[in-house]
Amino acid sequence: MVENMENQIKGQIEQAAQKAKAAGQLDFSALPDFVLEVPREKMHGDFATNIAMLMAKEARLAPRKIAEIMVGHFSTEGTWIDRIEIAGPGFINFYLNHTWVYDVLPVILEQDDAYGKSKVGKGKKVQVEFVSANPTGVLHMGNARGAALGDSLASVLAAAGFDVSREFYINDTGNQIEKFAKSLEARYLQLLGQEVPFPEDGYHGEDLIDTMKNLIQKVGDKYQNMDDALRREFLVRYALDEKISSIRKVLEDFGVHYDVWFSEQTLHDSGEVEKVIAELKKKGHIYENEGAIWFNTTQFGDEKDEVLVRSNGVPTYFAADIAYHKNKFKRGFEQVINIWGADHHGHVARMKGAVKVLGYDPDQLTVILMQLVRLFRDGEIVRMSKRTGTYVTLNELMEDVGRDAARYFFIMRSPDSQMDFDLDLAKSQSADNPVFYVQYAHARICSILRQAEEMGYQWPDLSQVDFKVLSDPSEIALIRKMADLPDEIVSAALNMAPHRMTSFAHDLASLFHGFYTNCRVLTEETEIRNARLLLTKATGICIRNVLRLIGVTAPERM
């Protein structure tokens, strides 16, 4: 409905400009890519456009003069436009006849769980790969933020009509696994009473000790006198199974369920890494130097070229990553989205370059870089974990603040902004806590609906309700906001910005609290009560649908 109105207004803007040109009042070769948006301040109307400012240079007129000329050629007959005003340097503001909003409520109530969904994506195959933590330890704050962002983005894309697949890339080979194996071996032998040095560059987490204790409980000293290489192979196989199972469980507890768990080792076993290196060589993009094979990534802006195969013949992580991305596109994904930590920023250009060299459109690969998370308690930065001694784990965070607060807080900020996570705020039951504020609005809605039933009021028949009795400004503003939900989901999907969902949820909750303060729902006036009950239920549907997209529950009681 809102999209139709936007298209109608855009059409009127274009017609007005062409009429002004035909009348000799405006001179331009082509209309600029103007914006029609909802102003932040309600006093500036329902929609506003910047077209006059964009046309000023070519038309050689002041933006306000251009706006005045265009407004003079507007035809509002047969539209929802009530009046048009010019503001500031030349914005054209459109004020609508608010009666259109009443048509929104039946749509929300009839579509229920489906309200907000669309087919904009047309079934386009999209893969979202996120977290992909090394299976050598436990999940930390960076992994947690990536999990919340990736899962919510996938849900938003699916709601907008894309065919979405969630994927976890398991880094189960390479240098980090060799280091992992040596660390495990040292802990295993130490626990069996042997005095062996721990690798200087090993993994020091307490979780490795726990893993080896679990193994010893099962097999004892079975591997103690085995050949070193074979022993490390058995230890790694056991530990990887345990670690991956643990990671899977923690993520599921966090509400994240993957469609695919992809093993890096399979790329080596299938020969895909060798094949992609051969392809790059055939295309003339790699060379040998000092016994190693290099990819000339300086052509993509790197300060130096990258090694694909070390002088000892072992392929690098980068080589496997190129093969992995080719594998993604071979599986038919039309858009590939990676969520990486900000420390991987230097990897983006070279990966896009590799994708291009392999014959794919680099624009089909989107990399979202995610900034660091800082935890605060009592105004102080929390640096240490009780369990690992280094960083706070995802499990510890969920135990402290709960899944809902953790996910909501991680989604609130754009991934490219550093995030300060206030543990005290996340646990507080006050209006200052954004997740509590939104969930309380939903619980209040459910309470009102229960009260109506307890008071013996008959549930209104949608076809018999006159929504035009909803004339209070707080009622109109609330319905108007709900009308924006389908467009908001599309915008969040196309801009890969799931944080827009938390902003929408908070704004909607705020408008509902305002409506509740100004308007008595369970009034004795039947006509008004019925309309407000359905308005209340529709608001609950919208809040619930938005919270589901970001993996947060919509409680009926608090």
VOGU-3710 file (C-alpha; in Angstrom, 3 decimals, decimal comma):
1> mvenmenqik> 0,000/0,000/0,000  2,754/2,436/0,972  4,800/1,387/-2,055  1,835/2,135/-4,321  1,499/5,600/-2,794  5,212/6,246/-3,147  5,109/5,240/-6,817  2,071/7,445/-7,337  3,799/10,471/-5,792  7,017/9,819/-7,729
11> gqieqaaqka> 4,949/9,720/-10,900  3,362/13,059/-9,993  6,819/14,571/-9,350  8,094/13,423/-12,743  4,958/14,687/-14,502  5,231/18,080/-12,780  8,856/18,441/-13,884  8,032/17,526/-17,480  5,090/19,969/-17,536  7,368/22,743/-16,228
21> kaagqldfsa> 9,905/21,912/-18,943  7,227/21,932/-21,637  6,085/25,357/-20,364  9,649/26,655/-20,682  9,988/27,205/-16,934  12,607/24,524/-16,275  15,554/23,471/-18,402  17,045/19,988/-17,871  18,212/17,071/-20,020  17,101/14,254/-17,709
31> lpdfvlevpr> 15,598/13,995/-14,273  18,104/13,201/-11,505  17,828/10,139/-9,268  15,824/11,915/-6,599  14,757/10,496/-3,248  11,250/10,279/-1,816  11,480/9,510/1,891  9,586/9,739/5,157  10,840/12,820/7,076  12,171/12,341/10,601
41> ekmhgdfatn> 9,922/15,107/11,909  6,184/14,587/11,448  5,718/18,351/10,956  7,520/17,970/7,614  4,776/15,758/6,188  4,360/12,112/5,284  6,855/12,169/2,409  9,518/14,602/1,193  11,688/14,853/-1,923  15,038/16,503/-2,627
51> iamlmakear> 14,560/16,771/-6,402  14,718/20,585/-6,474  18,202/20,638/-4,899  19,454/18,038/-7,375  18,152/19,994/-10,379  19,521/23,395/-9,309  22,893/23,222/-11,071  21,594/22,176/-14,486  18,453/24,334/-14,312  20,491/27,331/-13,079
61> laprkiaeim> 17,826/28,254/-10,578  17,628/28,339/-6,799  16,182/25,092/-5,392  13,242/26,897/-3,757  12,362/28,518/-7,086  12,462/25,109/-8,797  10,255/23,693/-6,035  7,739/26,515/-6,465  7,583/25,956/-10,222  7,091/22,212/-9,838
71> vghfstegtw> 4,422/22,512/-7,140  2,515/24,793/-9,500  2,270/21,889/-11,966  1,173/19,204/-9,479  -2,167/17,506/-9,948  -3,423/15,953/-6,684  -6,783/14,860/-8,029  -7,355/11,144/-7,498  -4,384/10,868/-5,097  -4,018/10,640/-1,332
81> idrieiagpg> -2,167/13,986/-1,276  -3,951/16,508/0,947  -1,502/19,398/0,535  2,051/20,188/-0,618  4,486/22,569/1,082  7,998/23,796/0,371  10,457/23,779/3,262  14,046/24,760/3,985  16,352/25,163/0,998  13,845/23,552/-1,353
91> finfylnhtw> 12,409/20,313/0,022  8,957/19,489/-1,289  6,849/18,010/1,509  3,699/15,976/0,895  0,916/15,738/3,470  -1,528/12,891/2,918  -5,168/12,481/3,706  -4,816/10,058/6,613  -7,970/8,078/5,801  -5,867/5,697/3,700
101> vydvlpvile> -4,355/4,185/6,852  -7,620/2,480/7,804  -7,185/0,029/4,955  -3,966/-1,217/6,559  -5,516/-2,815/9,651  -7,597/-5,496/7,867  -4,503/-6,495/5,883  -2,420/-6,940/9,048  -5,139/-8,876/10,849  -5,829/-11,174/7,900
111> qddaygkskv> -2,172/-11,859/7,041  -1,097/-12,261/10,690  2,292/-14,076/10,722  2,778/-13,308/7,027  2,356/-9,543/7,406  5,517/-7,735/6,382  6,700/-10,461/4,023  7,054/-9,804/0,304  8,285/-11,347/-2,943  10,757/-8,605/-3,839
121> gkgkkvqvef> 13,641/-11,102/-3,846  11,867/-13,235/-6,488  13,453/-16,408/-5,089  17,003/-15,242/-5,833  19,469/-17,711/-4,259  21,496/-16,053/-1,518  24,028/-17,586/0,819  24,925/-15,983/4,133  28,134/-17,354/5,647  28,779/-16,172/9,181
131> vsanptgvlh> 30,634/-16,955/12,411  32,867/-19,669/10,817  35,002/-19,619/13,970  38,113/-21,770/14,177  37,056/-24,998/15,941  40,003/-24,688/18,293  38,248/-22,951/21,173  34,975/-21,511/22,441  32,827/-18,789/20,880  33,574/-15,247/22,055
141> mgnargaalg> 31,934/-11,816/21,704  32,983/-11,254/18,093  31,495/-14,632/17,149  28,341/-13,773/19,097  27,815/-10,491/17,275  28,426/-12,208/13,943  25,931/-14,935/14,837  23,181/-12,456/15,699  23,854/-10,312/12,626  24,140/-13,195/10,168
151> dslasvlaaa> 21,074/-15,030/11,401  18,937/-11,874/11,490  20,107/-10,796/8,037  19,220/-14,235/6,660  15,744/-13,990/8,221  15,177/-10,505/6,816  16,280/-11,611/3,335  13,966/-14,622/3,502  11,064/-12,378/4,579  11,762/-10,195/1,538
161> gfdvsrefyi> 11,401/-13,166/-0,800  14,987/-14,368/-1,245  15,902/-18,074/-1,174  18,407/-18,006/1,691  20,925/-20,569/2,912  22,872/-20,158/6,173  26,371/-21,645/6,141  29,201/-22,246/8,632  32,691/-22,759/7,146  34,701/-25,137/9,330
171> ndtgnqiekf> 38,428/-24,327/9,270  39,510/-27,908/9,966  42,869/-27,961/8,203  46,023/-25,892/7,868  48,437/-24,275/10,302  45,919/-23,612/13,062  44,965/-27,303/13,131  48,620/-28,346/13,316  49,073/-25,934/16,230  45,845/-27,293/17,747
181> akslearylq> 47,136/-30,870/17,465  50,389/-30,051/19,252  48,495/-28,216/22,001  46,157/-31,166/22,490  49,059/-33,596/22,569  50,845/-31,578/25,241  47,728/-31,375/27,434  46,995/-35,091/26,958  50,468/-36,198/27,957  50,636/-33,698/30,839
191> llgqevpfpe> 47,361/-35,014/32,249  48,858/-38,507/32,089  51,788/-37,349/34,228  54,418/-36,707/31,559  56,533/-33,582/31,798  56,314/-32,199/28,275  56,691/-28,562/27,231  53,629/-26,715/25,984  54,052/-25,121/22,510  54,876/-21,424/22,795
201> dgyhgedlid> 52,343/-20,573/20,105  49,812/-23,158/21,331  46,173/-22,694/22,383  46,128/-21,993/26,117  42,374/-22,117/26,760  41,111/-24,140/29,712  38,643/-25,793/27,344  41,475/-27,849/25,775  42,282/-29,322/29,183  38,606/-30,196/29,621
211> tmknliqkvg> 38,567/-31,839/26,183  41,570/-34,031/26,988  40,128/-34,928/30,406  36,987/-36,104/28,637  39,078/-38,193/26,257  41,117/-39,771/29,070  37,905/-40,742/30,846  36,925/-42,630/27,693  40,201/-44,179/26,472  42,761/-43,647/29,261
221> dkyqnmddal> 46,383/-43,783/28,049  45,517/-45,520/24,787  47,402/-42,943/22,701  50,316/-42,313/25,085  52,872/-44,605/23,467  51,649/-44,171/19,894  53,650/-42,630/17,043  53,552/-38,829/17,486  51,969/-38,047/14,128  49,332/-40,752/14,492
231> rreflvryal> 48,585/-39,703/18,069  48,029/-36,091/17,006  45,754/-37,270/14,207  43,531/-39,184/16,655  43,529/-36,338/19,188  42,565/-33,751/16,575  39,801/-35,932/15,161  38,312/-36,400/18,625  38,720/-32,747/19,638  37,280/-31,386/16,380
241> dekissirkv> 34,200/-33,544/16,747  33,744/-32,341/20,309  34,450/-28,678/19,507  32,190/-28,568/16,463  29,397/-30,278/18,412  29,881/-27,734/21,203  29,858/-24,799/18,778  26,734/-26,162/17,109  24,944/-26,518/20,458  25,910/-23,049/21,698
251> ledfgvhydv> 24,721/-21,486/18,457  21,461/-23,428/18,578  20,991/-22,226/22,155  21,505/-18,740/20,716  18,747/-19,425/18,194  21,016/-19,951/15,177  20,419/-22,992/12,960  22,577/-23,560/9,872  21,535/-25,206/6,635  25,113/-26,232/5,789
261> wfseqtlhds> 28,262/-26,958/7,805  31,012/-26,893/5,186  34,400/-28,508/5,898  37,522/-26,826/4,514  39,189/-30,251/4,460  36,735/-31,434/1,792  38,142/-28,829/-0,595  41,567/-30,462/-0,309  40,227/-34,030/-0,400  38,201/-33,337/-3,566
271> gevekviael> 41,115/-31,646/-5,333  39,238/-28,338/-5,639  42,130/-26,363/-4,143  44,583/-27,812/-6,660  42,137/-27,201/-9,506  41,598/-23,541/-8,638  45,362/-22,967/-8,385  45,783/-24,576/-11,817  43,015/-22,360/-13,201  44,645/-19,210/-11,849
281> kkkghiyene> 47,951/-20,337/-13,327  46,335/-20,974/-16,710  44,877/-17,457/-16,648  48,329/-16,039/-15,954  47,733/-14,669/-12,464  50,215/-16,713/-10,413  53,960/-17,144/-10,445  56,700/-19,001/-8,564  59,287/-17,335/-6,373  61,680/-18,851/-3,803
291> gaiwfnttqf> 59,934/-22,185/-4,110  56,478/-20,775/-3,276  53,504/-20,087/-5,572  52,222/-16,504/-5,440  48,985/-14,818/-6,569  49,608/-11,302/-7,908  47,070/-9,637/-5,615  48,822/-6,255/-5,935  46,681/-5,798/-9,057  43,700/-5,592/-6,677
301> gdekdevlvr> 45,297/-3,000/-4,410  47,333/-5,210/-2,058  50,651/-3,830/-0,853  52,270/-7,182/-1,665  51,315/-10,374/-3,472  49,885/-13,303/-1,505  51,246/-16,836/-1,220  48,945/-19,620/-2,415  51,303/-22,567/-1,872  54,187/-22,406/0,589
311> sngvptyfaa> 57,681/-23,561/-0,331  56,976/-26,833/1,558  54,144/-27,559/-0,882  51,306/-26,877/1,591  48,494/-24,609/0,281  47,644/-21,545/2,355  44,281/-20,654/3,884  43,874/-18,069/1,104  44,140/-20,778/-1,576  41,420/-22,819/0,123
321> diayhknkfk> 39,282/-19,705/0,552  39,426/-18,999/-3,186  38,391/-22,592/-3,902  35,611/-22,242/-1,323  34,185/-19,156/-3,012  34,276/-20,827/-6,391  32,433/-23,743/-4,818  29,751/-21,337/-3,570  29,083/-19,935/-7,016  29,154/-23,414/-8,578
331> rgfeqviniw> 26,351/-24,336/-6,189  24,188/-21,730/-7,886  24,188/-18,884/-5,394  23,469/-15,601/-7,144  24,593/-13,523/-4,170  27,192/-14,561/-1,605  27,370/-12,648/1,678  30,240/-13,062/4,150  30,266/-11,563/7,626  33,859/-11,097/8,740
341> gadhhghvar> 35,658/-9,383/11,578  37,061/-5,929/10,831  40,595/-7,373/11,028  39,885/-9,104/7,699  39,427/-5,831/5,796  42,616/-6,397/3,800  41,245/-9,728/2,575  38,177/-8,211/0,883  39,759/-6,690/-2,231  41,934/-9,721/-2,953
351> mkgavkvlgy> 38,987/-12,107/-2,584  36,815/-9,993/-4,865  39,729/-9,909/-7,299  40,027/-13,691/-7,215  36,294/-14,034/-7,839  36,611/-11,764/-10,889  39,610/-13,671/-12,241  37,588/-16,901/-11,953  34,927/-15,410/-14,214  32,306/-14,351/-11,662
361> dpdqltvilm> 30,908/-10,896/-11,012  32,683/-9,518/-7,913  29,531/-7,543/-7,091  27,897/-10,901/-6,388  30,189/-11,164/-3,363  29,340/-8,875/-0,454  31,555/-8,748/2,610  30,143/-7,156/5,751  32,932/-6,134/8,090  32,030/-6,222/11,746
371> qlvrlfrdge> 33,661/-4,039/14,378  34,694/-5,084/17,883  32,446/-5,446/20,916  33,357/-4,000/24,321  31,557/-5,301/27,394  30,833/-2,981/30,310  29,716/-3,737/33,850  29,358/-1,033/36,520  30,842/1,402/34,022  34,043/-0,626/33,701
381> ivrmskrtgt> 35,254/-2,613/30,695  34,975/-6,380/31,275  38,129/-7,988/29,937  38,339/-11,361/31,591  36,320/-14,546/31,429  35,855/-16,728/34,489  36,296/-19,821/32,334  38,917/-18,999/29,722  40,814/-16,336/31,616  40,998/-14,245/28,450
391> yvtlnelmed> 37,677/-13,405/26,804  34,007/-13,662/27,781  32,311/-16,527/25,974  28,917/-16,548/24,267  27,728/-19,107/26,813  28,734/-16,836/29,686  26,960/-13,887/28,085  23,724/-15,844/27,668  23,931/-17,039/31,269  24,409/-13,438/32,383
401> vgrdaaryff> 21,838/-11,465/30,360  19,786/-14,096/28,511  19,465/-14,893/24,812  16,891/-12,226/23,962  18,870/-9,317/25,378  22,115/-10,568/23,842  20,632/-10,894/20,358  18,724/-7,615/20,511  21,746/-5,645/21,704  24,004/-7,134/19,020
411> imrspdsqmd> 21,496/-6,203/16,303  20,905/-2,640/17,497  24,015/-1,190/15,904  25,226/-1,224/12,326  28,010/-3,827/12,009  30,492/-1,189/10,874  30,223/0,659/14,204  32,128/-0,384/17,309  29,719/-1,623/19,938  29,642/-1,032/23,669
421> fdldlaksqs> 27,536/-3,723/25,350  26,254/-2,596/28,771  25,609/-5,756/30,791  23,768/-3,887/33,558  21,432/-2,213/31,066  20,767/-5,514/29,291  19,545/-7,051/32,561  17,521/-4,092/33,810  13,733/-4,167/33,745  13,190/-0,554/32,818
431> adnpvfyvqy> 12,230/1,594/29,856  15,934/2,365/29,396  16,524/-1,249/28,355  15,457/-1,330/24,690  14,637/-5,051/24,533  12,611/-4,870/27,763  10,822/-1,778/26,415  9,723/-3,559/23,227  8,883/-6,869/24,902  6,885/-5,051/27,582
441> aharicsilr> 4,777/-3,427/24,848  3,928/-6,875/23,471  3,164/-8,249/26,937  0,927/-5,241/27,641  -0,964/-5,904/24,395  -1,545/-9,525/25,380  -2,717/-8,370/28,807  -5,282/-6,002/27,264  -6,641/-8,773/25,033  -6,902/-11,123/28,029
451> qaeemgyqwp> -8,708/-8,458/30,055  -11,224/-7,964/27,259  -11,983/-11,677/27,333  -12,202/-11,753/31,130  -14,622/-8,800/31,073  -16,893/-10,770/28,754  -16,509/-8,594/25,686  -17,308/-10,387/22,450  -14,423/-10,400/20,000  -15,272/-7,966/17,188
461> dlsqvdfkvl> -16,095/-9,134/13,678  -13,466/-7,563/11,410  -15,978/-7,012/8,601  -18,297/-5,072/10,922  -15,759/-2,699/12,493  -15,601/0,948/11,410  -11,941/1,920/11,782  -12,699/5,567/10,964  -13,597/6,080/14,624  -9,830/5,890/15,264
471> sdpseialir> -9,194/9,605/14,895  -6,792/10,433/17,740  -3,337/11,479/16,416  -1,716/8,695/18,444  -3,960/6,131/16,736  -3,202/7,463/13,258  0,550/7,563/13,952  0,499/3,968/15,203  -1,322/2,645/12,131  0,886/4,701/9,832
481> kmadlpdeiv> 3,974/3,113/11,374  2,611/-0,408/10,935  1,919/0,333/7,283  5,660/0,864/6,801  6,668/-2,627/7,973  6,741/-4,374/4,547  8,844/-1,556/3,060  11,085/-1,502/6,122  11,829/-5,219/5,778  12,602/-4,791/2,075
491> saalnmaphr> 14,887/-1,853/2,833  16,683/-3,820/5,579  17,141/-6,732/3,153  18,352/-4,739/0,159  20,701/-2,638/2,284  21,777/-5,663/4,361  20,930/-3,686/7,482  19,082/-5,872/10,013  19,636/-3,197/12,677  16,757/-1,305/11,054
501> mtsfahdlas> 14,448/-3,915/12,558  15,339/-2,981/16,146  14,828/0,704/15,346  11,433/-0,089/13,865  10,451/-2,262/16,845  11,435/0,449/19,319  9,577/3,166/17,405  6,480/0,976/17,147  6,585/0,150/20,867  6,948/3,845/21,673
511> lfhgfytncr> 3,940/4,726/19,526  1,905/1,974/21,188  2,803/3,185/24,681  1,713/6,680/23,567  -1,576/5,343/22,201  -2,198/3,385/25,423  -1,651/6,550/27,471  -3,964/8,698/25,327  -6,723/6,228/24,429  -8,686/3,891/26,677
521> vlteeteirn> -8,994/0,581/24,850  -11,571/-1,167/27,031  -14,095/1,651/26,928  -17,826/1,044/27,282  -18,426/2,565/23,836  -18,709/-0,618/21,754  -17,798/0,889/18,376  -14,631/2,550/19,647  -13,687/-0,430/21,846  -13,938/-2,859/18,934
531> arllltkatg> -11,782/-0,691/16,680  -9,161/-0,184/19,396  -9,079/-3,877/20,271  -8,288/-4,736/16,657  -5,739/-1,911/16,481  -4,114/-3,341/19,618  -4,052/-6,858/18,198  -2,579/-5,612/14,900  0,199/-3,840/16,820  0,976/-7,062/18,670
541> icirnvlrli> 1,234/-8,913/15,345  3,716/-6,367/13,999  5,891/-6,339/17,119  5,942/-10,147/17,218  6,804/-10,428/13,518  9,690/-7,984/13,835  11,097/-9,655/16,958  10,963/-13,045/15,233  13,121/-11,691/12,418  15,898/-10,884/14,882
551> gvtaperm> 15,453/-14,095/16,881  13,923/-12,483/19,968  10,821/-13,822/21,728  7,591/-11,831/22,069  6,441/-12,680/25,626  2,756/-12,669/26,555  3,524/-11,944/30,220  6,374/-10,137/31,984
//
